[in-house]
Structure formats: C-alpha cells, structure tokens
C-alpha cells in the first residue's frame, strides 16, 4: 500500500508518495527547480548540484540536492530563496564557462540568471554530469564506461581508454549528453567563447516565475520532464 506524506515546498503543501524525491515532488506540482544530471527513472546522484534547496529542520536550514532528498512528512523545503538563487547562479556560471558549446547548458545559465562570466572559459566537452555513466548498461549488464580519477582529474572513460566489446552501441549515452545539443550559433572557436544570451528574451515573462514552471523550453536539451515537448 502506497503511503503518502505531505511536504511544504515554498509554502505549498504537496502530497506525494513516501520515497519520492523532493525534486520530483516540486516538478510534478509545477515548482521549477533547475537541474541537469537528473534522468527520470534512474537513481539520482546530485552530480550537477543545480537542484540545491534549503531543508529546514527545527528552524535551521541545510543546503542539499533535492534530487537525492526523499520526501518525509512535515518536511519544509525552500527552493527559491536569495541564498539558493545566488548559489545556483554560481554553479550554472561554472558549468557554462566549462562547456559553453552546449545549448542545454547555455539555457540553464540563462534560466538561473547568469548575466556575465567571471570565470575563464575552458571549452571542455564534458561537465561530469554522469548521465551517460548512469544510463549505460552495456552488454551483459557490465558498463563499458565509468568515472576515472578524482577531483579535477576526474573523467569519463572506457577501460584503458579503449572501446570495448561491452558496448552494445545503443546510443543512449549520446542522446542524453548535454554536449550533443550544440549552441544555436554553432561551435565557438577557442578564445571566442561567450555567453550566447540568445534565449534571454524568453525570460521576459519567465522572470516573474523563476520559482514556477511555465514550460519554458529551456529543458528541451536535456529532457526535462516538464519541457513543452513532454508536458
């Protein structure tokens, strides 16, 4: 028997099945919490950190990723405070300067209010969101790719950096990689990276709804469950 719990997210009392993530509870209700690494139906790891919220317990708040936080009865969550917006904006800024040639990440930067880049652009082709690693099953259920190394040396690689027979060539890792969604104006050359800002006009109405999901099209590049193509 499914047991329901009531969670307070930004003042809204939401009834969800016990064990539902706070992120899913918010998105299903229509509260927008930006996210990148989440894949519906796949265990979350909180890799991108964009979905951070404040979990208020006994008057004290703790910042945590909402995708890994499971709903409990009476839980109080704040997803759109000044503190959260500031931290989330900084995370989005780091992501877009790391990989400006992804439209999906450029869109997220706009959605999180990034107006300028204070960090040097790197033009990398991976932001370590882990979507490919988590979705990959490979042949016989053995993953042909995984995380290698730690910290700044962490990468996604095949064993010994060689393509293996374990890959069943399903293509799902490519379909869900945010780097396969190119920037609208095409690839930026090294040294010419920038915040494209092409989608900023879409925020004319969405500005007032940074905490509310309005089907803003910014989720198309990474299969947000509430992007217009999926609503």
C-alpha positions as CSV (number, residue, x, y, z in Angstrom):
1,X,0.0,0.0,0.0
2,X,1.4,3.4,-1.0
3,X,1.8,5.8,1.9
4,X,1.5,9.5,1.2
5,X,3.3,12.2,3.0
6,X,2.8,16.0,3.0
7,X,5.8,18.2,2.1
8,X,5.9,22.0,2.4
9,X,7.8,23.4,-0.6
10,X,7.9,27.2,-0.8
11,X,4.7,27.4,1.2
12,X,2.8,24.9,-1.0
13,X,1.6,21.8,0.8
14,X,2.2,18.9,-1.6
15,X,1.0,15.3,-1.0
16,X,3.3,12.7,-2.6
17,X,4.1,9.1,-2.2
18,X,6.7,8.4,0.5
19,X,10.1,7.9,-1.0
20,X,9.5,10.5,-3.8
21,X,12.4,12.9,-4.3
22,X,11.8,16.5,-3.3
23,X,12.8,17.4,-6.9
24,X,10.1,15.2,-8.4
25,X,7.5,16.4,-5.9
26,X,8.3,20.0,-6.9
27,X,8.4,19.4,-10.6
28,X,5.2,17.5,-10.6
29,X,3.5,20.3,-8.7
30,X,4.8,22.9,-11.1
31,X,7.6,24.4,-9.0
32,X,10.7,24.9,-11.1
33,X,13.9,23.7,-9.7
34,X,16.7,23.8,-12.3
35,X,18.5,20.5,-12.9
36,X,20.8,18.9,-15.4
37,X,22.1,15.5,-14.3
38,X,18.6,14.0,-13.4
39,X,17.2,11.2,-15.6
40,X,13.6,10.1,-14.8
41,X,13.6,6.5,-13.6
42,X,17.3,6.4,-12.9
43,X,18.9,6.7,-9.5
44,X,20.0,10.3,-8.8
45,X,23.5,11.2,-7.6
46,X,23.2,15.0,-7.2
47,X,26.2,15.4,-9.6
48,X,25.4,18.8,-11.1
49,X,24.3,20.5,-7.8
50,X,21.9,22.8,-9.6
51,X,18.8,21.4,-7.8
52,X,20.0,22.6,-4.4
53,X,17.4,23.6,-1.8
54,X,17.2,24.5,1.8
55,X,15.9,21.8,4.0
56,X,14.6,23.4,7.2
57,X,14.7,21.3,10.3
58,X,14.0,22.8,13.8
59,X,14.5,26.3,12.5
60,X,17.8,25.6,10.9
61,X,18.4,25.1,7.2
62,X,20.7,22.7,5.5
63,X,21.6,23.0,1.8
64,X,21.2,19.8,-0.1
65,X,20.4,18.5,-3.6
66,X,16.7,18.0,-3.9
67,X,17.1,15.0,-6.3
68,X,18.7,12.9,-3.6
69,X,16.5,14.2,-0.8
70,X,13.5,11.9,-0.2
71,X,10.2,13.4,0.9
72,X,9.2,13.0,4.5
73,X,6.0,14.0,6.3
74,X,6.2,17.6,7.6
75,X,9.3,18.4,5.7
76,X,9.8,22.1,5.0
77,X,11.7,23.0,1.8
78,X,12.8,26.4,0.4
79,X,13.8,26.2,-3.2
80,X,13.9,29.9,-4.3
81,X,15.5,32.0,-1.5
82,X,18.0,34.7,-2.2
83,X,20.7,32.4,-0.9
84,X,19.7,29.4,-3.1
85,X,19.4,31.6,-6.2
86,X,22.9,33.0,-5.6
87,X,24.5,29.6,-5.1
88,X,22.6,28.1,-8.0
89,X,23.6,31.0,-10.3
90,X,27.3,30.5,-9.4
91,X,27.0,26.7,-10.2
92,X,25.4,27.5,-13.5
93,X,28.1,30.0,-14.3
94,X,30.8,27.5,-13.6
95,X,29.0,24.9,-15.8
96,X,28.6,27.3,-18.8
97,X,32.2,28.6,-18.6
98,X,33.3,25.0,-18.5
99,X,31.3,24.0,-21.6
100,X,29.9,27.0,-23.5
101,X,29.3,25.0,-26.6
102,X,26.2,23.2,-25.2
103,X,22.9,24.9,-25.8
104,X,21.4,22.9,-22.9
105,X,24.0,24.4,-20.5
106,X,23.6,27.9,-22.0
107,X,19.9,27.6,-21.5
108,X,20.4,26.6,-17.9
109,X,22.7,29.5,-17.3
110,X,20.0,31.9,-18.6
111,X,17.3,30.2,-16.5
112,X,19.5,30.6,-13.4
113,X,20.1,34.3,-14.1
114,X,23.7,34.2,-15.3
115,X,24.4,37.6,-16.9
116,X,28.2,37.6,-17.0
117,X,31.1,35.1,-16.9
118,X,33.5,35.8,-14.1
119,X,35.5,32.6,-14.7
120,X,37.7,31.7,-17.7
121,X,36.1,29.7,-20.5
122,X,37.5,26.3,-20.9
123,X,35.6,24.9,-23.8
124,X,35.5,21.3,-22.5
125,X,33.3,18.6,-23.9
126,X,32.2,17.1,-20.6
127,X,30.8,18.6,-17.4
128,X,30.8,15.2,-15.5
129,X,27.1,15.2,-15.1
130,X,27.2,11.4,-15.1
131,X,24.1,11.0,-17.3
132,X,26.0,8.7,-19.7
133,X,27.6,6.6,-17.0
134,X,24.3,6.1,-15.1
135,X,22.2,5.2,-18.1
136,X,24.7,2.9,-19.8
137,X,24.0,-0.8,-19.2
138,X,26.3,-2.3,-21.8
139,X,26.4,-6.0,-22.8
140,X,25.6,-8.5,-20.0
141,X,24.8,-5.5,-17.7
142,X,28.5,-4.6,-17.4
143,X,29.2,-0.9,-18.0
144,X,31.7,-0.1,-20.7
145,X,32.2,3.4,-19.4
146,X,32.7,4.9,-15.9
147,X,34.2,7.7,-13.9
148,X,38.0,7.6,-13.6
149,X,40.1,9.6,-11.1
150,X,39.0,12.2,-8.6
151,X,38.6,15.9,-8.2
152,X,40.0,17.9,-11.2
153,X,41.4,14.8,-12.7
154,X,38.1,13.0,-12.9
155,X,37.0,11.9,-16.4
156,X,34.5,9.6,-18.1
157,X,36.4,6.8,-19.9
158,X,36.2,3.3,-21.2
159,X,38.6,0.7,-19.5
160,X,42.1,1.6,-20.6
161,X,40.5,4.4,-22.7
162,X,39.7,1.8,-25.4
163,X,36.3,1.0,-26.9
164,X,35.3,-2.4,-25.6
165,X,33.0,-5.2,-26.8
166,X,30.9,-4.5,-23.8
167,X,29.3,-1.5,-25.6
168,X,26.0,-2.5,-27.2
169,X,26.0,0.7,-29.3
170,X,22.5,1.7,-28.2
171,X,23.4,5.4,-28.4
172,X,21.6,6.3,-25.2
173,X,24.7,7.9,-23.8
174,X,24.9,10.2,-26.8
175,X,21.1,11.0,-26.7
176,X,21.3,12.2,-23.1
177,X,24.6,14.0,-23.2
178,X,24.0,17.8,-22.8
179,X,27.1,18.4,-25.0
180,X,25.4,16.9,-28.1
181,X,23.0,19.9,-28.1
182,X,25.1,22.5,-30.0
183,X,25.0,26.2,-29.3
184,X,22.4,28.0,-31.5
185,X,25.0,29.9,-33.5
186,X,27.3,26.9,-34.0
187,X,30.5,25.9,-32.3
188,X,32.5,28.6,-30.7
189,X,36.2,28.7,-31.6
190,X,38.8,28.5,-28.8
191,X,39.3,32.0,-27.5
192,X,35.9,33.2,-28.8
193,X,33.7,31.5,-26.2
194,X,30.9,33.6,-24.7
195,X,27.5,33.6,-23.0
196,X,25.3,33.5,-26.1
197,X,22.3,35.2,-24.5
198,X,20.1,34.2,-27.4
199,X,17.3,32.9,-25.1
200,X,17.3,35.8,-22.7
201,X,14.2,37.2,-24.4
202,X,12.3,34.1,-23.3
203,X,12.7,35.3,-19.7
204,X,10.5,38.3,-20.3
205,X,7.6,36.5,-18.7
206,X,9.5,33.8,-17.0
207,X,11.5,36.3,-14.9
208,X,8.5,36.5,-12.6
209,X,8.3,32.8,-12.5
210,X,11.8,31.7,-11.6
211,X,10.2,29.6,-8.9
212,X,7.4,28.3,-11.1
213,X,7.4,26.0,-14.1
214,X,6.0,27.6,-17.2
215,X,7.1,25.2,-19.8
216,X,10.0,27.5,-20.8
217,X,11.6,25.3,-23.5
218,X,14.9,25.5,-21.6
219,X,14.5,21.9,-20.7
220,X,14.4,20.6,-24.3
221,X,18.2,20.0,-24.5
222,X,18.3,17.6,-21.5
223,X,14.8,16.0,-21.5
224,X,13.3,17.9,-18.5
225,X,10.1,16.1,-17.7
226,X,8.1,19.4,-17.8
227,X,9.6,20.9,-21.0
228,X,6.8,21.6,-23.6
229,X,7.7,18.6,-25.7
230,X,6.9,16.3,-22.7
231,X,4.1,18.1,-21.0
